[in-house]
């Protein structure tokens, strides 16, 4: 037996919140908490699987809280949320105070070594990492804090709780969206709606055969060029009323992932082939990699797919054939967009706004209809 293992015991309340759902509330010296609980920061392993679920420490925020904790009469009333694994247990007190049936008193019992690596500690901080870091670093002897805890061996449940706890706070949306595909629980409206598009985006960003491999900017892909929200909007549009809708299950909002990814990979590979100079460069240099370009091209993908609706999924070559006639009217990196008589815009004046996205989308669809669709109809009529 490891003699460095310590037993920590804290008076606690056990609170039942529904079938199979139990939380525990107790107080602990904030200086002591890091001995048995740590932060699981979001990252990807060698096979691109998502691990962890926290955001990096914000040093400025920690410094502000630390200064406050060191002040004359600090108060931190909000509880730290901690997920414990099954090594932690609750001992029910033999004598219970008269009160609601959903509350019991007892002791939270934790076994841990203060010297063990963070990865093996029994507790993970789901919410409150900045406060814990501030108390840890504060020049005070001790500072008791409240803890709300739950016990689970499932990393997926920890992520779900992290999303639910933090979705209404000013966290980076990219972190929330990147975590969504790793959860199963029913989530609030917008998050539930975005879970499947977030999964498709994750596959596009991490499948080695994807033309968008490593190009979508997320917390775990900080060198990406395309903002994740632009990709999500493009996917949501197509799922709602476009090429991907064809393979969507209306009951679940999900669908045939393989077919959807095939269309997406074939189309964006064709875009990279037809517009090589505008591909893979920062959005400030190319409006193709900009939100307006990504979303408007998504609508073009839907239009081309509709022309080839008799085939299972259009091939890269078919997408290339329909995109090539548009090269001469696209000003992704220089020149002017000519939207009509007296309606010229410099290439860099296209912004990621609803108005400009609609303007660019309509322009591309009109040009596509005239240069490809109508010409094909006329050829078939003559033939």
Backbone torsions as a table, in degrees:
resi	resn	phi	psi	omega
1	UNK	NA	137.2	179.2
2	UNK	-71.6	114.0	-176.1
3	UNK	-71.7	-11.5	179.4
4	UNK	-83.3	-7.9	179.2
5	UNK	-68.4	129.5	178.3
6	UNK	-110.1	153.2	173.7
7	UNK	-106.6	123.6	178.2
8	UNK	-107.4	131.2	-179.2
9	UNK	-128.7	127.1	-178.7
10	UNK	-132.6	130.0	172.7
11	UNK	-56.8	135.1	-173.1
12	UNK	-147.0	161.4	170.4
13	UNK	-107.1	133.5	171.4
14	UNK	-99.0	125.2	-176.2
15	UNK	-123.6	120.4	178.7
16	UNK	-90.4	125.7	-175.9
17	UNK	-110.2	4.1	-179.1
18	UNK	156.1	178.9	-179.5
19	UNK	-56.5	116.6	176.7
20	UNK	74.3	8.4	-177.8
21	UNK	-116.0	118.7	-178.4
22	UNK	-136.4	135.2	174.2
23	UNK	-123.4	161.9	-177.7
24	UNK	-128.6	139.6	-179.7
25	UNK	-123.8	127.6	178.6
26	UNK	-155.1	169.4	178.5
27	UNK	-112.7	146.5	179.9
28	UNK	-149.7	150.1	173.2
29	UNK	-64.2	123.1	-178.7
30	UNK	-58.7	-24.6	176.6
31	UNK	-70.0	-24.0	-176.3
32	UNK	-89.2	-27.5	-174.0
33	UNK	-54.1	-42.8	-178.7
34	UNK	-64.0	-10.2	177.9
35	UNK	-71.9	-23.6	-178.6
36	UNK	-132.6	1.7	178.3
37	UNK	-138.2	142.8	-176.3
38	UNK	-138.9	178.4	179.1
39	UNK	-101.8	134.4	176.7
40	UNK	-104.3	94.0	-173.6
41	UNK	-77.9	143.2	-176.8
42	UNK	-67.9	136.1	-178.3
43	UNK	-164.4	173.5	174.5
44	UNK	-123.8	142.5	179.6
45	UNK	-84.2	-170.6	-174.6
46	UNK	-63.8	-23.4	179.4
47	UNK	-101.2	17.8	176.3
48	UNK	68.5	16.1	175.2
49	UNK	-78.7	139.9	-179.2
50	UNK	-74.8	132.0	176.0
51	UNK	-130.7	149.6	-179.3
52	UNK	75.4	-178.1	-178.6
53	UNK	-160.8	5.0	-177.2
54	UNK	-97.3	168.3	174.9
55	UNK	-96.3	160.9	176.4
56	UNK	-64.1	155.0	177.1
57	UNK	-63.0	141.0	176.8
58	UNK	-102.8	103.2	-170.2
59	UNK	-62.6	-37.8	-178.7
60	UNK	-64.6	-39.7	179.1
61	UNK	-66.5	-43.3	178.9
62	UNK	-61.1	-42.1	-179.8
63	UNK	-61.8	-40.4	179.3
64	UNK	-64.3	-43.9	-180.0
65	UNK	-67.4	-40.0	179.6
66	UNK	-59.1	-45.1	178.8
67	UNK	-61.2	-38.8	179.8
68	UNK	-68.0	-43.3	179.6
69	UNK	-61.3	-32.0	-179.7
70	UNK	-82.6	-2.7	-178.5
71	UNK	-76.3	-177.8	-170.8
72	UNK	-68.3	-43.0	-177.2
73	UNK	-140.3	70.6	-178.0
74	UNK	-74.6	155.0	177.6
75	UNK	-144.9	119.8	175.5
76	UNK	-119.1	86.2	-173.4
77	UNK	-77.2	-23.8	-177.3
78	UNK	-73.5	137.0	-177.0
79	UNK	-78.2	146.7	168.3
80	UNK	-77.9	137.1	178.4
81	UNK	-102.2	124.4	-176.7
82	UNK	-126.6	135.0	172.9
83	UNK	-100.7	122.2	177.8
84	UNK	-103.6	149.5	173.1
85	UNK	-86.5	-176.1	-170.8
86	UNK	-75.3	1.9	173.5
87	UNK	-75.2	-15.8	179.7
88	UNK	-95.4	139.0	-178.8
89	UNK	-135.5	163.4	176.7
90	UNK	-115.1	123.9	177.1
91	UNK	-99.3	119.9	-178.2
92	UNK	-75.3	132.7	178.2
93	UNK	-67.4	144.2	-178.4
94	UNK	-66.6	-35.1	-179.6
95	UNK	-110.3	124.4	-178.0
96	UNK	-108.7	137.4	175.2
97	UNK	-71.0	152.9	177.8
98	UNK	-69.5	126.8	-178.2
99	UNK	-175.9	-169.6	-178.8
100	UNK	-60.1	150.1	-177.8
101	UNK	-69.8	-19.0	-177.7
102	UNK	-87.3	4.1	-179.8
103	UNK	-123.6	133.3	172.5
104	UNK	-130.7	148.9	176.3
105	UNK	-98.4	157.0	179.3
106	UNK	173.5	-151.3	-177.8
107	UNK	-130.7	133.2	167.7
108	UNK	-84.0	127.1	-177.4
109	UNK	-117.1	123.5	-175.8
110	UNK	-126.3	131.5	174.4
111	UNK	-112.3	123.1	-178.7
112	UNK	-161.4	160.1	174.7
113	UNK	-106.3	127.7	178.6
114	UNK	-59.8	-20.8	-175.3
115	UNK	-97.8	-3.9	-175.8
116	UNK	-73.6	160.2	-179.2
117	UNK	-66.1	151.2	-177.9
118	UNK	-56.4	-38.0	-174.8
119	UNK	-62.9	-21.6	-176.6
120	UNK	-105.4	3.4	179.3
121	UNK	-71.8	150.0	-173.5
122	UNK	-76.0	-12.6	-176.8
123	UNK	-120.7	143.8	175.3
124	UNK	-124.2	132.9	-178.6
125	UNK	-81.7	113.2	-179.1
126	UNK	-84.1	-37.7	-179.7
127	UNK	-147.0	132.3	177.2
128	UNK	112.5	16.8	-175.5
129	UNK	-61.6	-34.8	-179.1
130	UNK	-68.2	-40.1	178.3
131	UNK	-65.8	-40.6	179.3
132	UNK	-63.6	-43.6	179.2
133	UNK	-63.1	-39.1	-179.6
134	UNK	-65.5	-44.1	178.8
135	UNK	-66.0	-39.7	178.7
136	UNK	-58.7	-39.2	-175.5
137	UNK	-92.4	-11.9	-175.0
138	UNK	-65.4	146.0	179.2
139	UNK	-84.5	65.4	176.0
140	UNK	-136.8	154.2	-178.6
141	UNK	-70.4	-38.8	179.4
142	UNK	-158.7	161.9	177.1
143	UNK	-157.8	98.6	-179.1
144	UNK	-64.4	139.1	177.1
145	UNK	-132.8	157.7	177.5
146	UNK	-86.9	142.7	177.4
147	UNK	-127.1	131.3	167.9
148	UNK	-109.0	125.8	-172.3
149	UNK	-129.6	155.8	168.1
150	UNK	-136.9	156.8	-175.4
151	UNK	-113.6	124.4	179.2
152	UNK	-157.9	148.3	174.1
153	UNK	-98.9	4.1	-172.9
154	UNK	-101.5	112.2	178.6
155	UNK	-62.5	-29.5	179.4
156	UNK	-63.9	-41.5	178.8
157	UNK	-65.5	-35.9	177.7
158	UNK	-61.4	-42.7	179.2
159	UNK	-65.5	-40.3	178.9
160	UNK	-60.1	-44.2	179.3
161	UNK	-66.0	-37.1	177.8
162	UNK	-61.1	-43.8	179.7
163	UNK	-63.7	-47.0	-177.3
164	UNK	-65.4	-38.4	-179.4
165	UNK	-69.5	-36.6	-170.2
166	UNK	-103.4	-6.0	-172.6
167	UNK	-66.2	-22.5	179.8
168	UNK	-98.5	3.6	-179.7
169	UNK	-102.4	163.9	-177.2
170	UNK	-76.7	59.7	174.4
171	UNK	-89.1	157.8	174.0
172	UNK	-59.2	123.2	-179.0
173	UNK	-60.8	-31.8	-179.9
174	UNK	-58.8	-36.6	178.6
175	UNK	-65.8	-44.7	178.0
176	UNK	-61.0	-46.2	-177.6
177	UNK	-64.9	-35.6	-179.0
178	UNK	-70.7	-27.6	178.5
179	UNK	-80.9	-23.8	-173.4
180	UNK	-53.3	-44.9	-177.3
181	UNK	-64.0	-15.2	-177.1
182	UNK	-92.0	7.9	-177.1
183	UNK	-117.1	159.8	178.0
184	UNK	-122.0	-20.7	-173.6
185	UNK	-65.9	155.4	174.6
186	UNK	-70.1	127.8	-175.0
187	UNK	-114.9	166.6	176.0
188	UNK	-57.5	156.6	-170.9
189	UNK	-35.0	-67.1	-174.4
190	UNK	-63.8	-40.0	-180.0
191	UNK	-65.6	-40.7	178.0
192	UNK	-61.5	-42.5	-178.7
193	UNK	-66.0	-32.2	-174.8
194	UNK	-90.1	-5.8	-175.6
195	UNK	-62.9	-46.5	-177.9
196	UNK	-69.4	-46.8	173.5
197	UNK	-56.5	-35.7	178.8
198	UNK	-65.5	-34.3	177.0
199	UNK	-66.7	-44.6	178.1
200	UNK	-61.3	-40.9	178.8
201	UNK	-62.5	-41.8	178.1
202	UNK	-60.2	-43.4	179.2
203	UNK	-64.4	-42.6	178.9
204	UNK	-62.4	-32.6	-176.5
205	UNK	-82.7	-23.2	-171.4
206	UNK	-124.3	-7.9	172.9
207	UNK	-73.4	125.1	-177.8
208	UNK	-58.9	-26.1	-178.6
209	UNK	-90.1	7.4	-178.7
210	UNK	-85.7	135.9	176.1
211	UNK	-67.0	-14.8	178.6
212	UNK	-100.9	15.8	-177.2
213	UNK	-55.8	119.8	177.3
214	UNK	70.6	10.0	-174.3
215	UNK	-101.6	-8.2	-177.9
216	UNK	-94.8	123.0	-175.8
217	UNK	-73.8	116.3	177.2
218	UNK	-140.1	171.1	177.5
219	UNK	-56.9	-31.4	178.9
220	UNK	-96.2	-2.9	174.1
221	UNK	-129.0	68.2	-173.7
222	UNK	-68.2	-14.8	179.0
223	UNK	-92.8	5.1	179.3
224	UNK	-64.6	156.0	-176.4
225	UNK	-101.4	-32.3	-174.1
226	UNK	-100.8	128.1	-179.6
227	UNK	-64.4	136.5	-177.8
228	UNK	-58.6	-34.4	-178.4
229	UNK	-65.7	-31.6	177.0
230	UNK	-66.9	-42.4	177.7
231	UNK	-64.3	-42.8	179.9
232	UNK	-61.8	-41.5	178.3
233	UNK	-63.6	-42.7	178.6
234	UNK	-60.3	-43.7	-179.6
235	UNK	-68.2	-42.7	-179.7
236	UNK	-62.2	-41.3	178.6
237	UNK	-60.3	-44.6	-177.7
238	UNK	-71.1	-35.3	178.0
239	UNK	-68.1	-33.4	-177.4
240	UNK	-76.2	-38.2	-174.0
241	UNK	-162.2	45.3	-176.9
242	UNK	-145.0	-152.8	-175.0
243	UNK	-61.4	-36.4	-177.6
244	UNK	-75.7	-22.2	179.6
245	UNK	-60.2	-30.5	-179.4
246	UNK	-59.3	-28.8	-177.1
247	UNK	-109.8	17.4	-175.5
248	UNK	-94.4	141.4	174.2
249	UNK	-91.7	110.2	-175.9
250	UNK	-63.1	-22.1	-179.6
251	UNK	-72.8	-37.1	-174.8
252	UNK	-109.4	-18.0	-175.6
253	UNK	81.1	-1.2	178.5
254	UNK	-103.2	-146.1	179.5
255	UNK	159.6	-156.6	-177.1
256	UNK	-78.7	94.0	-174.8
257	UNK	-61.7	-42.1	-176.6
258	UNK	-62.0	-44.6	-179.6
259	UNK	-67.0	-41.6	179.4
260	UNK	-61.8	-46.1	-179.4
261	UNK	-65.8	-33.6	178.1
262	UNK	-61.8	-47.0	178.2
263	UNK	-60.4	-48.2	-177.2
264	UNK	-62.0	-44.8	-177.9
265	UNK	-68.7	-39.6	178.9
266	UNK	-65.2	-43.5	-178.1
267	UNK	-66.2	-50.0	-175.8
268	UNK	-71.3	-25.2	171.3
269	UNK	-66.3	-38.1	177.8
270	UNK	-67.3	-39.6	177.3
271	UNK	-60.6	-45.9	179.1
272	UNK	-61.7	-34.3	-179.5
273	UNK	-73.4	-41.8	-175.6
274	UNK	-77.5	-32.1	-178.5
275	UNK	-121.5	59.4	-172.8
276	UNK	-63.2	-35.6	-177.0
277	UNK	-70.6	-25.5	-178.8
278	UNK	-95.5	-0.9	-175.1
279	UNK	-97.0	136.7	173.2
280	UNK	76.9	20.6	176.8
281	UNK	-119.2	159.4	-176.5
282	UNK	-58.0	147.9	-179.2
283	UNK	-57.0	-28.6	179.1
284	UNK	-67.8	-17.7	178.4
285	UNK	-104.9	-14.7	-177.0
286	UNK	-145.9	119.4	177.5
287	UNK	-74.4	-8.7	173.7
288	UNK	-67.6	-38.5	-179.1
289	UNK	-86.0	0.3	-178.6
290	UNK	-85.0	160.2	179.5
291	UNK	-54.5	-41.9	-179.3
292	UNK	-62.8	-41.3	-179.9
293	UNK	-67.9	-43.8	-178.3
294	UNK	-62.6	-48.1	-176.7
295	UNK	-68.0	-44.0	-178.9
296	UNK	-66.6	-37.6	176.9
297	UNK	-67.5	-28.3	175.1
298	UNK	-61.5	-40.1	176.3
299	UNK	-66.7	-34.6	177.2
300	UNK	-66.9	-38.5	175.0
301	UNK	-56.8	-42.5	179.6
302	UNK	-63.6	-41.6	-178.3
303	UNK	-66.1	-43.8	179.5
304	UNK	-65.1	-42.6	178.7
305	UNK	-60.8	-35.8	178.9
306	UNK	-66.2	-35.8	178.1
307	UNK	-65.3	-31.0	-179.5
308	UNK	-105.4	31.7	-174.0
309	UNK	-65.7	-16.8	179.8
310	UNK	-77.1	-16.1	175.8
311	UNK	-95.5	161.5	-176.9
312	UNK	-61.6	-54.8	173.2
313	UNK	-147.2	136.8	178.3
314	UNK	-61.6	146.9	178.8
315	UNK	-88.4	168.1	175.8
316	UNK	-58.0	-41.3	-178.2
317	UNK	-63.5	-39.3	177.7
318	UNK	-66.8	-40.8	176.0
319	UNK	-63.5	-43.0	179.4
320	UNK	-59.7	-45.1	-179.1
321	UNK	-59.0	-35.2	-179.1
322	UNK	-86.1	-20.5	179.1
323	UNK	-84.9	-32.4	-175.0
324	UNK	-55.3	-41.5	179.9
325	UNK	-63.3	-12.4	-178.8
326	UNK	-93.5	-6.3	-177.9
327	UNK	-55.4	-44.9	-173.3
328	UNK	-72.6	-12.3	-179.2
329	UNK	-111.5	8.0	178.8
330	UNK	-106.5	127.5	-179.4
331	UNK	-117.2	67.6	-175.4
332	UNK	-69.4	-33.0	-170.8
333	UNK	-124.7	-10.8	-178.4
334	UNK	-161.9	168.0	175.6
335	UNK	78.6	-152.7	-174.0
336	UNK	-128.4	146.8	166.8
337	UNK	-89.2	124.1	-179.1
338	UNK	-102.7	95.3	-175.6
339	UNK	-85.7	-8.0	179.4
340	UNK	156.6	178.0	179.2
341	UNK	-56.8	122.1	179.4
342	UNK	70.4	13.4	-178.3
343	UNK	-124.1	66.7	177.7
344	UNK	-102.2	143.0	176.4
345	UNK	-132.5	134.0	173.4
346	UNK	-60.6	150.0	-172.8
347	UNK	-54.5	-38.8	-175.0
348	UNK	-84.7	-2.1	179.8
349	UNK	-83.2	-9.8	176.3
350	UNK	-72.2	121.4	-176.6
351	UNK	-110.6	164.1	-179.2
352	UNK	-85.3	61.4	177.5
353	UNK	-118.9	158.4	-179.4
354	UNK	-58.0	-40.3	-178.6
355	UNK	-64.2	-46.9	-178.7
356	UNK	-71.0	-35.6	177.4
357	UNK	-63.4	-42.4	178.1
358	UNK	-64.9	-41.2	179.2
359	UNK	-61.0	-47.1	-178.8
360	UNK	-68.9	-39.6	178.9
361	UNK	-61.6	-48.4	179.5
362	UNK	-60.3	-40.9	179.6
363	UNK	-61.3	-48.9	-178.0
364	UNK	-64.5	-39.6	-179.6
365	UNK	-68.7	-38.6	177.1
366	UNK	-64.6	-45.9	179.0
367	UNK	-62.7	-39.8	179.4
368	UNK	-65.2	-43.9	-179.3
369	UNK	-61.9	-42.5	-178.2
370	UNK	-72.7	-43.9	-172.2
371	UNK	-86.3	-20.3	-176.3
372	UNK	-124.6	-61.7	-172.5
373	UNK	-61.9	-54.2	-177.1
374	UNK	-64.9	-37.5	179.0
375	UNK	-64.9	-37.9	179.2
376	UNK	-68.0	-39.7	178.6
377	UNK	-64.2	-41.6	-179.5
378	UNK	-66.0	-40.1	178.9
379	UNK	-63.7	-41.4	-179.2
380	UNK	-67.2	-34.8	179.1
381	UNK	-67.0	-41.8	178.9
382	UNK	-67.2	-40.0	-178.8
383	UNK	-66.8	NA	NA
